[in-house]
């Protein structure tokens, strides 16, 4: 099964509208015509419209960093899946560890968001990963499997097949301390096996990214692993030339 690697940029709470426009003007030509990887840009909500316009006519896709599970209503400060679709959003990051840790999102809410994303035609990039304490206590697999089982409960095999899972060890996010390719690969293999045990052959289509201090210099090590299909990139996605180099390295490492 050939899976196209997905390299997703998570800008977090960075870049205003002008900065986002400048990024697209530099990044988009730098990766034009590049084959073998799919690229998704996930700006803050306030820059989605600008980035979406900048991506028209390119093969790059637009993603959001979060959404609420409901379509509309009295949910002050929230953004709905329909509103994202309206702006041309295709992917949505759900369950990022910053959402879990800072904003108190639990497995039940993340599951409801994944279901809602499917109902509205959005593809979830579902983040799972252990903290340093959990890793040191030997709980990595148990934590990742629990998060995965909870968030994917109730999916059909077809939905599971189109899901993107990002394995992001919390201790590797924004720290400059990436997981080794071997450790990341071992967990991604557990993730695929877990999906296979519940959804059968859908596991062959599902894409699994590694995320956590991915850079142009290390992305190819991850990309060479059989169960890793791309990367979710925070800090190293903010500079257009650096992110273009990262994407090119990932494409070059394609199995
Ligand atoms: C992330 O926020 O999803 C992430 C992986 O960040 P960084 O690449 O900066 O570690």
Boltz pocket constraint, residues with backbone or C-beta under 6 A from the ligand:
constraints:
  - pocket:
      binder: B
      contacts: [[A, 10], [A, 168], [A, 172], [A, 173], [A, 174], [A, 175], [A, 176], [A, 211], [A, 212], [A, 213], [A, 214], [A, 232], [A, 233], [A, 234], [A, 235], [A, 236]]
      max_distance: 6.0
